[in-house]
Amino acid sequence: MRRVDWSDERGSASVLVAVLAVAFLMVAGLALDGGRKLGALSEARDLADNAARAGAQAVDTDVYQLTGSPSLDPAEAQQAALDYFSATGHTGTVAVNGSTVTVTVTLSVPTRFLLGPFTVYATESSTAIFSVEGTP
């Protein structure tokens, strides 16, 4: 009968390498896919902000001439924001309330290492205000 030597450590390096390899892949996945998610969030905010700004430029000139305060044409403001999305190849939702346009964008981010895809959301608003050109 063969005697078992419990102090023999052959093969322990293999286990250590396997565990470290999995940990390395997880860290690499977090770095790469996390960076992609942050980039997509920045892109979603930019898209939402620009679409809201485009919608906020649809001032109803008749109301403005009568009252002196900027008010948006809701249909025109919504269409302007949707046209911006169409030009960039994205989609989003648009809500117009008085002189404020609120836009929400949803982007899907494919992943390389982690389970995914990630979904990022951004909501931005823009309000039409009276301003003389050249003044803040």
N, C-alpha and C positions, 0 to 999 in steps of 0.2 A: 504494500500500500504506500502511496506517495504522500509525503508529508507536505502540508501547505505552509508556505512561508508568508505570513501576513505583512511582513515588512517589505516585501517586494513591491516596488512602485512602477513597474513596467506598465506602460499604457496610460499612465496618469497625464502625461503631456498631451496625448491625443484628446482626452476629455477637455483639458484646459483650452486647447486650440479650438475645439468645436464650440465651446461656450463663448470664447472671445470672438469668434467669427460671427456668431449670431448677434452678439452685442454690437459689434462693429456695423453690421448691416442695419440694425435698428437705429443706431446713431446717424448713419449715412442717410437713411430714409427720412428721419426727422429733419435733418439739415436740408436735404434736397427738396423733399415734398413740402416741408414747412416753408421754405423760401418761395416755392411756387405758389403756395396758398397766400402768402403775404403779398406777392406780386399781383395776384389776381384780385385781392381785396383792394389794392391801390388802383388797379384798372377799373374795377367796378365803381369805386368812389368817383373817379375821374369821369366815367361815362354818365353816371347819375347827375353829377354836378353840371356837366356841359349840356345835358338834355334839359335839365331844369332851367338853366340860363337861357337856352333857346326858346323854351316855352314862355318864360317871363318877359320876353321881348314882344309878345303878341298883345300889345296894349290896345284896348278898344278906344279908338281916337274920338268917336262921338261922345262917349261918356267923359273922356278926359277934357274935351273942349267945353262941355257943360259944367263939370264939377271942379276941374283943375286938379283932380287926384287920379293917379293911374289905376285903372281897373282893367283886368284882363278879359278878353273874349275867350270864354272857356273852351269852346270847340277849336278855335284857332290855336290857342296855347297848347292844348293836348296834341293837336296835329303837328305842331312845330316840334314838340319833344319826340313824338313818334317818328317824324321824318329824320330827326337826328339819329335815332336808333337804327332806322333803316339804312342810312348812309354809312353807318359803322358796322353793320351786319349783326347787331345785337337786338335783344328785345327787353322790354321792361314795362312797368305799369306807371301810369301818370294820373295824378289827381290835381284838380284845380279848385282852389278855395279862395274866392275874392281876388286878391292880387298876388297870391302865392301859388307856385307850382311845386308839387312834391313828386319826386320820381324814385322808384325802387327798381334796382337792377339785381338780377340773380345770375351768377356765372358758375359753371361747373368746371372744376379743375381736375384733369386726369392725374393720377399718381404713378410713380415708377416703382417705389419700394413698399409703401404702406398700403393698407386696404383703402380703397376709395371708389369713386372719385369724391373729392371735397366739394362742397357747395358753399359759396360765399355770397353774402347779401350786402347791398349798400343802399341807403336812402339819403337823398339830399333834397334840399328845398331852395328855391330862389324866389325873391319877392320883387315885384316891379315897384320902383320908387321914382320920384321926380328928382331930376338932377340936370343942371345946366352943364352942357359939355365943357370940359376943361376944369370943372370944379369937383372936389371930392364929395 
